[in-house]
């Protein structure tokens, strides 16, 4: 998929990797809806619009734990820019430490943001793509904790494991006409705190998930100090008489 001319949603787009992704999509000719619970997402959208001298970005305050809020993001994209092509789940939380000392509400919040929200975002986006017979792409920005468990963050680790499995189970969506692809990029926390250069490496892999149409149900692993590689785990297979 060529990024120029596309419309994307980026959750968690008010700061960090999400903000870098929103900037990258616009720099490549796309338009973006920034979904974030933080109001400073409005500043990001305004900065992009001023930089390019046109309306290329809008902000929509969104609590990704709320399905109606996610659905409103899709409605915003279609209402503002006439379409939706790409949905990027970049919102996440590492949770509180030590996790065993917190109450159940804090654990539930981590699961809701890190696992349930990306799955619901993907569901809403996929439903939109299929209903409109439109090629679409979903990307989950996850963590290498999916492959290297973090002792201090077992709930976070569990949610990352779950998203690798969810992504792999969505592989057969690419058999639709037109295809819908779901992929993930697993980055290290070093990429979150390592500055612009490290963020650019993550952006490059997310852009690859969009442009490389051979990727479907795949997770790109980004261990620190090593080249990015594809996770070679199992993916879903077509089932006779199944409905995607």
N, C-alpha and C positions, 0 to 999 in steps of 0.2 A: 504494500500500500504506500503510495506517495503521500507525504505529509502535507505538501502544499495543497491548499484548498479544503483541508479537512477541518472538522470541528471536534474538539476534545473536551472531556471533563477530567480535571485533576483534583482528587480529594487531598486534603492536607497541603493545598497549594499556596498557603500564606507564608510559608517559610521552608528552610532546609531544602531537601531533595525535591519536594513537591514544587516549590517555587522555581528551582532550576529547571525542572521539567516543563513548567508552564512557559518560562522564558524561551526554552529551546524549541518548543512547538511553534510559538509565534515567529521566532527567528527563521523558521523553515517554511513560513507561509501559511501556517495554520491559525485557527482561532480557538480560544479556550475559555471554558467556564471554570473558575476557581471556586471549589467548594471547601469551606473551612469553618470551624466553629469560632475562629478568631477573626475579629473585625478588620485586622490589618491586611486581610486578603483583599479588601477594597483598595488599599494603597498600592498593592501589587498590580491590580487590574488598571488602576489609573496611570501608574508609571508606564505600563506597556502601551496603553492607548496614546499617551503623550509621546512616547518614543517613536511610535510608528505613524502618528498623525491620523489615526483612524480607529474605529471601534473594533479592536481585535481581541479584547478580553472583557469579561464581566465577572463580578464576584457575587456568589450566592451563599449566604450564611447557612451552614449545613451541619447538623449533628448526625454523623454517619451511623449512630446507634438507632436512628429512627428511619424506618422504611419510607414513610411519607416524605421525609426530608430528602432522601436519596431520589425518590421519584420526581420531586420538585426540581432537582438538578437536571434531570433529563428534559423535563418540560422547559426549563430555562434555556438549555442549549438549542432546542428546536425552535422555541419562541424568538430567541435573539438572533440565531444564525441559520435557522431553517433546516438543521440536520444534526445528527450525532454519528460520528465515525469511530471514535476512540474513547475508551473509559479507563482511566488509570487510578487504581487504588493505591494512594501513597500515604494516607493517614494511618498513624499507628501510635501506640504508647508502649513504653517498656514496662509499665506497671510500677508498683511500689516494692521496696526491698526493706527487710527480708519479707518475702511474700507470705510466709507462714505466720507472721505477726499481724497481718492485716485482717480485716473482717471480710466476710463473703462478698460484700458489695464491691470492694476494690478488685477482687478476683474476677467477678462478673463483668466489671467495667473493662478490664483488660481483654477478656474473651470477646466481649461485644465489639470492641473497637478493632482488635487485631484479627479476629476470625469471622465473626458473624457479619460485620459490616462489609468486608471485601466480597464475601459470598453473596450478600444481598445486592451489593452494587453490581456484581457480575450478572446476577439473575435479572435485575431490572434492565441492564444494558442489552443482554442477550435477547430478552423478550422483545425489546424495542427493535433490534436488528432483524429478528426473524419475522416479526409482524409487518415490517416495512420492506421485506425482501431486500435488505441492505447489507453489503459487506461490512463487517465490524471487527473491532479488535479490543480485547480487554487485557490489561497488564496489571499484575499484582506486584508491587514493590515490597519484597519481604526481606528476610534476614538469613544470614548463614547459620543462625541458631537452629534452623531447620536441619542442618547437617552436623553442626558442632554444638551439642547441647550446652546451655549456659546454666551452671549450677545455681547461680544467684537469681535466675529468672526462669524457673521451670514452666510457669504458666505461659509466658511469652514464647518459650521454646516450643511448647505443645501447639500453640496457635500457628507457628511457622511451619511445623511438620504438617499440620492439617491443610494448610494452603498449598503445599507441594502436592499432596494427594488430590485435593480439589482440582488444581490446575491440570494434573495428568488425566483425571476423569473427564475433563472437558475436551479432550483431544478430538473426539469424533464430531464435534460441532463444525470442524473445518470441512466435513463432507457435505455440508449444506451447499445449496446453490442460491445465492452467493455464499461464500464461506464466512464463518465466524470463528475467530481464533482467540484462544485464551492462553496466555503465557505468564511466567513470573521471572523476576530478577531478584536473586538473593544476594544482598550486599552485607558487608561487615560493618559493625558500628564505627570502624575507622573511617569508612567512606562518608558517614554522616557528619563526623567532627573533623575530617581531614582537610577542609578547605575547598576552594574552587576547583583545583586540579582533580582531586579525588571525586568531587561531584560530577565533573565532566565525564569521568570514566563511567559512572553510573548512567548518566544521560545517554552516552553512546550505546550502552547495552539495551536501554529501554527503546531507543530509536531503532535498534536492530530488530527488536521484537515487533515493531510496527511495520518495518519495511521488508523484512525477510519472510515471505509467505510460506516458506517451508517449515517455519516454526509453529507448532500447534500442540498445546498440552505440555510444552517444555518449560523447564526452569533453567535459567542461566546462573551458574554459581560464580561468585566473585570473591574468592578468598584473598586476603591481604597478601601482597607481594607475589601473586601468581596470576597467570593469564586467566581470563574468564573461560569457563568450560560449560558444556551442556551436561546436566544431570541425566544419566543414562538409565533411569528407573523405568518401570513399566508404565504404559499409558493405556487408556481405554480402547477397546476394539469394537467394531460394529457388531451389533446383535441382531439376528434375523427378526424382522417384523417389529423392531423397536422404533419408538418415536423420539426424535431428538428434542 
